[in-house]
């Protein structure tokens, strides 16, 4: 997989990727086992294709293995359609509803 990343880096940026063996190898080993090599290679290709649109990664972070791994979630979402919450669909609060009573307002009981 690191070989594919290096090849994609060379093709996209015209420069050899400066492998940082310990860092890059460790990051790759920590990838979830649920991603097979073919899927990761496709995501690497998508990562380099998206660099033109992502100024922050291109200019500030760089096209590195850690930057790629940090964008996997976003890359997985690309091309899947947008995920949006409908405004007409009510959302359920995690907190139970409560009512403010006159006693609370008047300070008849201390709450902490």
KOLGU-4560 file (N, C-alpha, C; in nm, 3 decimals, padded with zeros to 5 digits):
<recs>
<n_xx: 00.081 n_yy: -00.118 n_zz: 00.000 ca_xx: 00.000 ca_yy: 00.000 ca_zz: 00.000 c_xx: 00.087 c_yy: 00.126 c_zz: 00.000 mol: A seq: 1 type: UNK>
<n_xx: 00.195 n_yy: 00.125 n_zz: 00.072 ca_xx: 00.286 ca_yy: 00.241 ca_zz: 00.073 c_xx: 00.344 c_yy: 00.262 c_zz: -00.066 mol: A seq: 2 type: UNK>
<n_xx: 00.370 n_yy: 00.153 n_zz: -00.138 ca_xx: 00.420 ca_yy: 00.166 ca_zz: -00.275 c_xx: 00.318 c_yy: 00.240 c_zz: -00.362 mol: A seq: 3 type: UNK>
<n_xx: 00.191 n_yy: 00.205 n_zz: -00.348 ca_xx: 00.087 ca_yy: 00.271 ca_zz: -00.426 c_xx: 00.079 c_yy: 00.419 c_zz: -00.389 mol: A seq: 4 type: UNK>
<n_xx: 00.090 n_yy: 00.450 n_zz: -00.261 ca_xx: 00.088 ca_yy: 00.590 ca_zz: -00.218 c_xx: 00.204 c_yy: 00.666 c_zz: -00.282 mol: A seq: 5 type: UNK>
<n_xx: 00.322 n_yy: 00.607 n_zz: -00.281 ca_xx: 00.440 ca_yy: 00.674 ca_zz: -00.339 c_xx: 00.423 c_yy: 00.696 c_zz: -00.489 mol: A seq: 6 type: UNK>
<n_xx: 00.367 n_yy: 00.597 n_zz: -00.560 ca_xx: 00.344 ca_yy: 00.609 ca_zz: -00.704 c_xx: 00.241 c_yy: 00.718 c_zz: -00.733 mol: A seq: 7 type: UNK>
<n_xx: 00.134 n_yy: 00.721 n_zz: -00.653 ca_xx: 00.029 ca_yy: 00.821 ca_zz: -00.672 c_xx: 00.082 c_yy: 00.961 c_zz: -00.642 mol: A seq: 8 type: UNK>
<n_xx: 00.167 n_yy: 00.973 n_zz: -00.541 ca_xx: 00.230 ca_yy: 01.101 ca_zz: -00.506 c_xx: 00.314 c_yy: 01.150 c_zz: -00.623 mol: A seq: 9 type: UNK>
<n_xx: 00.395 n_yy: 01.063 n_zz: -00.678 ca_xx: 00.481 ca_yy: 01.097 ca_zz: -00.791 c_xx: 00.398 c_yy: 01.141 c_zz: -00.911 mol: A seq: 10 type: UNK>
<n_xx: 00.291 n_yy: 01.067 n_zz: -00.939 ca_xx: 00.206 ca_yy: 01.098 ca_zz: -01.055 c_xx: 00.132 c_yy: 01.231 c_zz: -01.037 mol: A seq: 11 type: UNK>
<n_xx: 00.084 n_yy: 01.255 n_zz: -00.917 ca_xx: 00.003 ca_yy: 01.375 ca_zz: -00.892 c_xx: 00.086 c_yy: 01.501 c_zz: -00.875 mol: A seq: 12 type: UNK>
<n_xx: 00.199 n_yy: 01.489 n_zz: -00.808 ca_xx: 00.277 ca_yy: 01.608 ca_zz: -00.773 c_xx: 00.410 c_yy: 01.620 c_zz: -00.846 mol: A seq: 13 type: UNK>
<n_xx: 00.447 n_yy: 01.515 n_zz: -00.918 ca_xx: 00.572 ca_yy: 01.521 ca_zz: -00.993 c_xx: 00.696 c_yy: 01.512 c_zz: -00.907 mol: A seq: 14 type: UNK>
<n_xx: 00.678 n_yy: 01.471 n_zz: -00.783 ca_xx: 00.791 ca_yy: 01.459 ca_zz: -00.689 c_xx: 00.783 c_yy: 01.324 c_zz: -00.617 mol: A seq: 15 type: UNK>
<n_xx: 00.898 n_yy: 01.270 n_zz: -00.585 ca_xx: 00.900 ca_yy: 01.146 ca_zz: -00.506 c_xx: 00.853 c_yy: 01.176 c_zz: -00.365 mol: A seq: 16 type: UNK>
<n_xx: 00.777 n_yy: 01.082 n_zz: -00.307 ca_xx: 00.730 ca_yy: 01.100 ca_zz: -00.170 c_xx: 00.845 c_yy: 01.072 c_zz: -00.075 mol: A seq: 17 type: UNK>
<n_xx: 00.874 n_yy: 01.165 n_zz: 00.016 ca_xx: 00.982 ca_yy: 01.143 ca_zz: 00.114 c_xx: 00.931 c_yy: 01.055 c_zz: 00.230 mol: A seq: 18 type: UNK>
<n_xx: 00.944 n_yy: 00.925 n_zz: 00.213 ca_xx: 00.894 ca_yy: 00.829 ca_zz: 00.312 c_xx: 00.962 c_yy: 00.852 c_zz: 00.446 mol: A seq: 19 type: UNK>
<n_xx: 00.883 n_yy: 00.861 n_zz: 00.550 ca_xx: 00.932 ca_yy: 00.864 ca_zz: 00.687 c_xx: 00.898 c_yy: 00.727 c_zz: 00.743 mol: A seq: 20 type: UNK>
<n_xx: 00.993 n_yy: 00.634 n_zz: 00.730 ca_xx: 00.969 ca_yy: 00.493 ca_zz: 00.756 c_xx: 00.895 c_yy: 00.460 c_zz: 00.884 mol: A seq: 21 type: UNK>
<n_xx: 00.945 n_yy: 00.505 n_zz: 00.995 ca_xx: 00.881 ca_yy: 00.473 ca_zz: 01.123 c_xx: 00.741 c_yy: 00.529 c_zz: 01.133 mol: A seq: 22 type: UNK>
<n_xx: 00.724 n_yy: 00.656 n_zz: 01.099 ca_xx: 00.593 ca_yy: 00.721 ca_zz: 01.108 c_xx: 00.495 c_yy: 00.661 c_zz: 01.008 mol: A seq: 23 type: UNK>
<n_xx: 00.532 n_yy: 00.658 n_zz: 00.881 ca_xx: 00.439 ca_yy: 00.612 ca_zz: 00.778 c_xx: 00.404 c_yy: 00.464 c_zz: 00.796 mol: A seq: 24 type: UNK>
<n_xx: 00.502 n_yy: 00.383 n_zz: 00.830 ca_xx: 00.476 ca_yy: 00.241 ca_zz: 00.852 c_xx: 00.382 c_yy: 00.217 c_zz: 00.970 mol: A seq: 25 type: UNK>
<n_xx: 00.401 n_yy: 00.291 n_zz: 01.077 ca_xx: 00.316 ca_yy: 00.279 ca_zz: 01.194 c_xx: 00.173 c_yy: 00.321 c_zz: 01.163 mol: A seq: 26 type: UNK>
<n_xx: 00.158 n_yy: 00.431 n_zz: 01.092 ca_xx: 00.025 ca_yy: 00.481 ca_zz: 01.057 c_xx: -00.049 c_yy: 00.378 c_zz: 00.971 mol: A seq: 27 type: UNK>
<n_xx: 00.020 n_yy: 00.320 n_zz: 00.875 ca_xx: -00.043 ca_yy: 00.221 ca_zz: 00.787 c_xx: -00.082 c_yy: 00.096 c_zz: 00.866 mol: A seq: 28 type: UNK>
<n_xx: 00.003 n_yy: 00.052 n_zz: 00.957 ca_xx: -00.028 ca_yy: -00.067 ca_zz: 01.037 c_xx: -00.149 c_yy: -00.046 c_zz: 01.127 mol: A seq: 29 type: UNK>
<n_xx: -00.176 n_yy: 00.077 n_zz: 01.164 ca_xx: -00.289 ca_yy: 00.107 ca_zz: 01.253 c_xx: -00.421 c_yy: 00.122 c_zz: 01.179 mol: A seq: 30 type: UNK>
<n_xx: -00.419 n_yy: 00.115 n_zz: 01.047 ca_xx: -00.544 ca_yy: 00.125 ca_zz: 00.971 c_xx: -00.636 c_yy: 00.009 c_zz: 01.008 mol: A seq: 31 type: UNK>
<n_xx: -00.765 n_yy: 00.034 n_zz: 01.013 ca_xx: -00.858 ca_yy: -00.074 ca_zz: 01.045 c_xx: -00.847 c_yy: -00.188 c_zz: 00.944 mol: A seq: 32 type: UNK>
<n_xx: -00.857 n_yy: -00.310 n_zz: 00.992 ca_xx: -00.848 ca_yy: -00.426 ca_zz: 00.906 c_xx: -00.968 c_yy: -00.438 c_zz: 00.812 mol: A seq: 33 type: UNK>
<n_xx: -01.072 n_yy: -00.359 n_zz: 00.835 ca_xx: -01.190 ca_yy: -00.365 ca_zz: 00.750 c_xx: -01.165 c_yy: -00.305 c_zz: 00.612 mol: A seq: 34 type: UNK>
<n_xx: -01.055 n_yy: -00.234 n_zz: 00.594 ca_xx: -01.021 ca_yy: -00.179 ca_zz: 00.464 c_xx: -00.922 c_yy: -00.272 c_zz: 00.395 mol: A seq: 35 type: UNK>
<n_xx: -00.964 n_yy: -00.331 n_zz: 00.284 ca_xx: -00.870 ca_yy: -00.416 ca_zz: 00.212 c_xx: -00.778 c_yy: -00.329 c_zz: 00.126 mol: A seq: 36 type: UNK>
<n_xx: -00.674 n_yy: -00.388 n_zz: 00.074 ca_xx: -00.572 ca_yy: -00.313 ca_zz: -00.001 c_xx: -00.633 c_yy: -00.245 c_zz: -00.123 mol: A seq: 37 type: UNK>
<n_xx: -00.722 n_yy: -00.312 n_zz: -00.194 ca_xx: -00.783 ca_yy: -00.252 ca_zz: -00.313 c_xx: -00.864 c_yy: -00.127 c_zz: -00.276 mol: A seq: 38 type: UNK>
<n_xx: -00.937 n_yy: -00.133 n_zz: -00.165 ca_xx: -01.016 ca_yy: -00.018 ca_zz: -00.120 c_xx: -00.924 c_yy: 00.097 c_zz: -00.081 mol: A seq: 39 type: UNK>
<n_xx: -00.817 n_yy: 00.067 n_zz: -00.009 ca_xx: -00.722 ca_yy: 00.171 ca_zz: 00.032 c_xx: -00.654 c_yy: 00.234 c_zz: -00.088 mol: A seq: 40 type: UNK>
<n_xx: -00.620 n_yy: 00.154 n_zz: -00.188 ca_xx: -00.558 ca_yy: 00.209 ca_zz: -00.309 c_xx: -00.655 c_yy: 00.302 c_zz: -00.382 mol: A seq: 41 type: UNK>
<n_xx: -00.782 n_yy: 00.265 n_zz: -00.386 ca_xx: -00.883 ca_yy: 00.352 ca_zz: -00.448 c_xx: -00.897 c_yy: 00.481 c_zz: -00.369 mol: A seq: 42 type: UNK>
<n_xx: -00.891 n_yy: 00.471 n_zz: -00.236 ca_xx: -00.899 ca_yy: 00.591 ca_zz: -00.152 c_xx: -00.776 c_yy: 00.680 c_zz: -00.170 mol: A seq: 43 type: UNK>
<n_xx: -00.661 n_yy: 00.619 n_zz: -00.187 ca_xx: -00.538 ca_yy: 00.697 ca_zz: -00.213 c_xx: -00.554 c_yy: 00.775 c_zz: -00.342 mol: A seq: 44 type: UNK>
<n_xx: -00.605 n_yy: 00.709 n_zz: -00.445 ca_xx: -00.626 ca_yy: 00.778 ca_zz: -00.574 c_xx: -00.724 c_yy: 00.894 c_zz: -00.557 mol: A seq: 45 type: UNK>
<n_xx: -00.830 n_yy: 00.871 n_zz: -00.479 ca_xx: -00.929 ca_yy: 00.977 ca_zz: -00.455 c_xx: -00.866 c_yy: 01.092 c_zz: -00.375 mol: A seq: 46 type: UNK>
<n_xx: -00.779 n_yy: 01.058 n_zz: -00.279 ca_xx: -00.709 ca_yy: 01.159 ca_zz: -00.199 c_xx: -00.628 c_yy: 01.251 c_zz: -00.289 mol: A seq: 47 type: UNK>
<n_xx: -00.549 n_yy: 01.194 n_zz: -00.379 ca_xx: -00.467 ca_yy: 01.278 ca_zz: -00.465 c_xx: -00.551 c_yy: 01.355 c_zz: -00.566 mol: A seq: 48 type: UNK>
<n_xx: -00.661 n_yy: 01.297 n_zz: -00.610 ca_xx: -00.751 ca_yy: 01.368 ca_zz: -00.702 c_xx: -00.815 c_yy: 01.488 c_zz: -00.633 mol: A seq: 49 type: UNK>
<n_xx: -00.837 n_yy: 01.478 n_zz: -00.501 ca_xx: -00.903 ca_yy: 01.586 ca_zz: -00.427 c_xx: -00.807 c_yy: 01.695 c_zz: -00.381 mol: A seq: 50 type: UNK>
<n_xx: -00.680 n_yy: 01.675 n_zz: -00.395 ca_xx: -00.583 ca_yy: 01.774 ca_zz: -00.346 c_xx: -00.599 c_yy: 01.910 c_zz: -00.412 mol: A seq: 51 type: UNK>
<n_xx: -00.637 n_yy: 01.913 n_zz: -00.538 ca_xx: -00.654 ca_yy: 02.040 ca_zz: -00.607 c_xx: -00.760 c_yy: 02.126 c_zz: -00.543 mol: A seq: 52 type: UNK>
<n_xx: -00.861 n_yy: 02.060 n_zz: -00.484 ca_xx: -00.970 ca_yy: 02.135 ca_zz: -00.422 c_xx: -00.948 c_yy: 02.162 c_zz: -00.274 mol: A seq: 53 type: UNK>
<n_xx: -00.852 n_yy: 02.096 n_zz: -00.215 ca_xx: -00.831 ca_yy: 02.109 ca_zz: -00.071 c_xx: -00.701 c_yy: 02.185 c_zz: -00.043 mol: A seq: 54 type: UNK>
<n_xx: -00.710 n_yy: 02.318 n_zz: -00.044 ca_xx: -00.591 ca_yy: 02.400 ca_zz: -00.024 c_xx: -00.524 c_yy: 02.375 c_zz: 00.110 mol: A seq: 55 type: UNK>
<n_xx: -00.604 n_yy: 02.351 n_zz: 00.215 ca_xx: -00.546 ca_yy: 02.332 ca_zz: 00.347 c_xx: -00.453 c_yy: 02.212 c_zz: 00.350 mol: A seq: 56 type: UNK>
<n_xx: -00.500 n_yy: 02.098 n_zz: 00.299 ca_xx: -00.416 ca_yy: 01.978 ca_zz: 00.299 c_xx: -00.295 c_yy: 02.000 c_zz: 00.209 mol: A seq: 57 type: UNK>
<n_xx: -00.318 n_yy: 02.052 n_zz: 00.091 ca_xx: -00.209 ca_yy: 02.069 ca_zz: -00.006 c_xx: -00.102 c_yy: 02.165 c_zz: 00.044 mol: A seq: 58 type: UNK>
<n_xx: -00.144 n_yy: 02.278 n_zz: 00.101 ca_xx: -00.049 ca_yy: 02.383 ca_zz: 00.136 c_xx: 00.001 c_yy: 02.377 c_zz: 00.280 mol: A seq: 59 type: UNK>
<n_xx: -00.081 n_yy: 02.331 n_zz: 00.372 ca_xx: -00.042 ca_yy: 02.335 ca_zz: 00.513 c_xx: 00.005 c_yy: 02.199 c_zz: 00.567 mol: A seq: 60 type: UNK>
<n_xx: -00.065 n_yy: 02.094 n_zz: 00.529 ca_xx: -00.032 ca_yy: 01.963 ca_zz: 00.584 c_xx: 00.059 c_yy: 01.886 c_zz: 00.488 mol: A seq: 61 type: UNK>
<n_xx: 00.027 n_yy: 01.893 n_zz: 00.363 ca_xx: 00.103 ca_yy: 01.820 ca_zz: 00.262 c_xx: 00.038 c_yy: 01.687 c_zz: 00.229 mol: A seq: 62 type: UNK>
<n_xx: 00.083 n_yy: 01.629 n_zz: 00.123 ca_xx: 00.029 ca_yy: 01.500 ca_zz: 00.079 c_xx: 00.110 c_yy: 01.390 c_zz: 00.145 mol: A seq: 63 type: UNK>
<n_xx: 00.081 n_yy: 01.366 n_zz: 00.271 ca_xx: 00.154 ca_yy: 01.266 ca_zz: 00.348 c_xx: 00.062 c_yy: 01.150 c_zz: 00.385 mol: A seq: 64 type: UNK>
<n_xx: 00.121 n_yy: 01.040 n_zz: 00.426 ca_xx: 00.042 ca_yy: 00.925 ca_zz: 00.470 c_xx: -00.047 c_yy: 00.963 c_zz: 00.587 mol: A seq: 65 type: UNK>
<n_xx: 00.001 n_yy: 01.032 n_zz: 00.691 ca_xx: -00.089 ca_yy: 01.072 ca_zz: 00.800 c_xx: -00.204 c_yy: 01.163 c_zz: 00.753 mol: A seq: 66 type: UNK>
<n_xx: -00.177 n_yy: 01.252 n_zz: 00.657 ca_xx: -00.283 ca_yy: 01.337 ca_zz: 00.605 c_xx: -00.388 c_yy: 01.253 c_zz: 00.532 mol: A seq: 67 type: UNK>
<n_xx: -00.343 n_yy: 01.154 n_zz: 00.456 ca_xx: -00.435 ca_yy: 01.063 ca_zz: 00.387 c_xx: -00.522 c_yy: 00.989 c_zz: 00.487 mol: A seq: 68 type: UNK>
<n_xx: -00.460 n_yy: 00.932 n_zz: 00.588 ca_xx: -00.536 ca_yy: 00.855 ca_zz: 00.688 c_xx: -00.636 c_yy: 00.945 c_zz: 00.760 mol: A seq: 69 type: UNK>
<n_xx: -00.597 n_yy: 01.069 n_zz: 00.787 ca_xx: -00.688 ca_yy: 01.162 ca_zz: 00.852 c_xx: -00.808 c_yy: 01.199 c_zz: 00.767 mol: A seq: 70 type: UNK>
<n_xx: -00.798 n_yy: 01.181 n_zz: 00.636 ca_xx: -00.908 ca_yy: 01.215 ca_zz: 00.546 c_xx: -00.989 c_yy: 01.094 c_zz: 00.501 mol: A seq: 71 type: UNK>
<n_xx: -00.957 n_yy: 00.975 n_zz: 00.550 ca_xx: -01.028 ca_yy: 00.855 ca_zz: 00.503 c_xx: -01.178 c_yy: 00.868 c_zz: 00.520 mol: A seq: 72 type: UNK>
<n_xx: -01.222 n_yy: 00.916 n_zz: 00.633 ca_xx: -01.366 ca_yy: 00.928 ca_zz: 00.657 c_xx: -01.431 c_yy: 01.019 c_zz: 00.554 mol: A seq: 73 type: UNK>
<n_xx: -01.370 n_yy: 01.132 n_zz: 00.525 ca_xx: -01.424 ca_yy: 01.225 ca_zz: 00.426 c_xx: -01.420 c_yy: 01.162 c_zz: 00.287 mol: A seq: 74 type: UNK>
<n_xx: -01.313 n_yy: 01.090 n_zz: 00.257 ca_xx: -01.301 ca_yy: 01.027 ca_zz: 00.126 c_xx: -01.406 c_yy: 00.918 c_zz: 00.107 mol: A seq: 75 type: UNK>
<n_xx: -01.437 n_yy: 00.847 n_zz: 00.213 ca_xx: -01.540 ca_yy: 00.743 ca_zz: 00.204 c_xx: -01.676 c_yy: 00.803 c_zz: 00.175 mol: A seq: 76 type: UNK>
<n_xx: -01.699 n_yy: 00.925 n_zz: 00.222 ca_xx: -01.827 ca_yy: 00.991 ca_zz: 00.201 c_xx: -01.842 c_yy: 01.055 c_zz: 00.064 mol: A seq: 77 type: UNK>
<n_xx: -01.731 n_yy: 01.075 n_zz: -00.006 ca_xx: -01.739 ca_yy: 01.138 ca_zz: -00.138 c_xx: -01.807 c_yy: 01.045 c_zz: -00.237 mol: A seq: 78 type: UNK>
<n_xx: -01.898 n_yy: 01.101 n_zz: -00.312 ca_xx: -01.965 ca_yy: 01.022 ca_zz: -00.415 c_xx: -02.081 c_yy: 00.940 c_zz: -00.363 mol: A seq: 79 type: UNK>
<n_xx: -02.112 n_yy: 00.951 n_zz: -00.237 ca_xx: -02.221 ca_yy: 00.874 ca_zz: -00.179 c_xx: -02.349 c_yy: 00.956 c_zz: -00.170 mol: A seq: 80 type: UNK>
<n_xx: -02.349 n_yy: 01.078 n_zz: -00.222 ca_xx: -02.465 ca_yy: 01.165 ca_zz: -00.207 c_xx: -02.450 c_yy: 01.243 c_zz: -00.079 mol: A seq: 81 type: UNK>
<n_xx: -02.531 n_yy: 01.343 n_zz: -00.064 ca_xx: -02.519 ca_yy: 01.424 ca_zz: 00.056 c_xx: -02.600 c_yy: 01.365 c_zz: 00.169 mol: A seq: 82 type: UNK>
<n_xx: -02.551 n_yy: 01.386 n_zz: 00.287 ca_xx: -02.620 ca_yy: 01.341 ca_zz: 00.407 c_xx: -02.673 c_yy: 01.466 c_zz: 00.473 mol: A seq: 83 type: UNK>
<n_xx: -02.803 n_yy: 01.474 n_zz: 00.484 ca_xx: -02.862 ca_yy: 01.593 ca_zz: 00.543 c_xx: -02.979 c_yy: 01.554 c_zz: 00.631 mol: A seq: 84 type: UNK>
<n_xx: -03.003 n_yy: 01.634 n_zz: 00.730 ca_xx: -03.118 ca_yy: 01.613 ca_zz: 00.817 c_xx: -03.228 c_yy: 01.702 c_zz: 00.764 mol: A seq: 85 type: UNK>
<n_xx: -03.342 n_yy: 01.644 n_zz: 00.740 ca_xx: -03.454 ca_yy: 01.720 ca_zz: 00.688 c_xx: -03.504 c_yy: 01.817 c_zz: 00.793 mol: A seq: 86 type: UNK>
<n_xx: -03.530 n_yy: 01.940 n_zz: 00.752 ca_xx: -03.579 ca_yy: 02.041 ca_zz: 00.846 c_xx: -03.721 c_yy: 02.009 c_zz: 00.890 mol: A seq: 87 type: UNK>
<n_xx: -03.795 n_yy: 01.935 n_zz: 00.808 ca_xx: -03.933 ca_yy: 01.904 ca_zz: 00.845 c_xx: -03.942 c_yy: 01.784 c_zz: 00.939 mol: A seq: 88 type: UNK>
<n_xx: -03.834 n_yy: 01.713 n_zz: 00.953 ca_xx: -03.832 ca_yy: 01.597 ca_zz: 01.041 c_xx: -03.782 c_yy: 01.637 c_zz: 01.178 mol: A seq: 89 type: UNK>
<n_xx: -03.864 n_yy: 01.621 n_zz: 01.282 ca_xx: -03.819 ca_yy: 01.664 ca_zz: 01.414 c_xx: -03.707 c_yy: 01.574 c_zz: 01.466 mol: A seq: 90 type: UNK>
<n_xx: -03.616 n_yy: 01.636 n_zz: 01.538 ca_xx: -03.510 ca_yy: 01.559 ca_zz: 01.600 c_xx: -03.545 c_yy: 01.535 c_zz: 01.746 mol: A seq: 91 type: UNK>
<n_xx: -03.497 n_yy: 01.427 n_zz: 01.798 ca_xx: -03.529 ca_yy: 01.392 ca_zz: 01.936 c_xx: -03.415 c_yy: 01.435 c_zz: 02.028 mol: A seq: 92 type: UNK>
<n_xx: -03.449 n_yy: 01.504 n_zz: 02.133 ca_xx: -03.351 ca_yy: 01.552 ca_zz: 02.228 c_xx: -03.305 c_yy: 01.437 c_zz: 02.317 mol: A seq: 93 type: UNK>
<n_xx: -03.181 n_yy: 01.439 n_zz: 02.357 ca_xx: -03.130 ca_yy: 01.338 ca_zz: 02.450 c_xx: -03.166 c_yy: 01.369 c_zz: 02.593 mol: A seq: 94 type: UNK>
<n_xx: -03.197 n_yy: 01.494 n_zz: 02.619 ca_xx: -03.232 ca_yy: 01.535 ca_zz: 02.755 c_xx: -03.382 c_yy: 01.529 c_zz: 02.773 mol: A seq: 95 type: UNK>
<n_xx: -03.428 n_yy: 01.486 n_zz: 02.889 ca_xx: -03.573 ca_yy: 01.483 ca_zz: 02.911 c_xx: -03.627 c_yy: 01.625 c_zz: 02.923 mol: A seq: 96 type: UNK>
<n_xx: -03.752 n_yy: 01.641 n_zz: 02.882 ca_xx: -03.818 ca_yy: 01.771 ca_zz: 02.896 c_xx: -03.844 c_yy: 01.798 c_zz: 03.044 mol: A seq: 97 type: UNK>
<n_xx: -03.836 n_yy: 01.921 n_zz: 03.084 ca_xx: -03.871 ca_yy: 01.958 ca_zz: 03.219 c_xx: -03.940 c_yy: 02.093 c_zz: 03.215 mol: A seq: 98 type: UNK>
<n_xx: -04.008 n_yy: 02.122 n_zz: 03.319 ca_xx: -04.084 ca_yy: 02.246 ca_zz: 03.325 c_xx: -04.027 c_yy: 02.335 c_zz: 03.434 mol: A seq: 99 type: UNK>
<n_xx: -04.013 n_yy: 02.462 n_zz: 03.406 ca_xx: -03.967 ca_yy: 02.558 ca_zz: 03.507 c_xx: -04.091 c_yy: 02.604 c_zz: 03.583 mol: A seq: 100 type: UNK>
<n_xx: -04.089 n_yy: 02.582 n_zz: 03.712 ca_xx: -04.204 ca_yy: 02.618 ca_zz: 03.794 c_xx: -04.184 c_yy: 02.755 c_zz: 03.857 mol: A seq: 101 type: UNK>
<n_xx: -04.293 n_yy: 02.810 n_zz: 03.908 ca_xx: -04.289 ca_yy: 02.939 ca_zz: 03.976 c_xx: -04.198 c_yy: 02.931 c_zz: 04.098 mol: A seq: 102 type: UNK>
<n_xx: -04.196 n_yy: 02.817 n_zz: 04.166 ca_xx: -04.111 ca_yy: 02.797 ca_zz: 04.284 c_xx: -03.964 c_yy: 02.810 c_zz: 04.246 mol: A seq: 103 type: UNK>
<n_xx: -03.928 n_yy: 02.758 n_zz: 04.130 ca_xx: -03.789 ca_yy: 02.768 ca_zz: 04.086 c_xx: -03.752 c_yy: 02.914 c_zz: 04.058 mol: A seq: 104 type: UNK>
<n_xx: -03.844 n_yy: 02.985 n_zz: 03.996 ca_xx: -03.818 ca_yy: 03.124 ca_zz: 03.960 c_xx: -03.805 c_yy: 03.209 c_zz: 04.086 mol: A seq: 105 type: UNK>
<n_xx: -03.887 n_yy: 03.184 n_zz: 04.185 ca_xx: -03.886 ca_yy: 03.262 ca_zz: 04.309 c_xx: -03.770 c_yy: 03.222 c_zz: 04.400 mol: A seq: 106 type: UNK>
<n_xx: -03.703 n_yy: 03.114 n_zz: 04.373 ca_xx: -03.588 ca_yy: 03.073 ca_zz: 04.454 c_xx: -03.631 c_yy: 03.005 c_zz: 04.583 mol: A seq: 107 type: UNK>
<n_xx: -03.748 n_yy: 02.947 n_zz: 04.584 ca_xx: -03.795 ca_yy: 02.880 ca_zz: 04.705 c_xx: -03.718 c_yy: 02.752 c_zz: 04.735 mol: A seq: 108 type: UNK>
<n_xx: -03.646 n_yy: 02.701 n_zz: 04.641 ca_xx: -03.569 ca_yy: 02.578 ca_zz: 04.661 c_xx: -03.437 c_yy: 02.595 c_zz: 04.585 mol: A seq: 109 type: UNK>
<n_xx: -03.329 n_yy: 02.548 n_zz: 04.642 ca_xx: -03.199 ca_yy: 02.560 ca_zz: 04.578 c_xx: -03.172 c_yy: 02.435 c_zz: 04.494 mol: A seq: 110 type: UNK>
<n_xx: -03.129 n_yy: 02.458 n_zz: 04.375 ca_xx: -03.097 ca_yy: 02.349 ca_zz: 04.285 c_xx: -02.948 c_yy: 02.354 c_zz: 04.253 mol: A seq: 111 type: UNK>
<n_xx: -02.889 n_yy: 02.237 n_zz: 04.248 ca_xx: -02.747 ca_yy: 02.234 ca_zz: 04.214 c_xx: -02.718 c_yy: 02.131 c_zz: 04.111 mol: A seq: 112 type: UNK>
</recs>
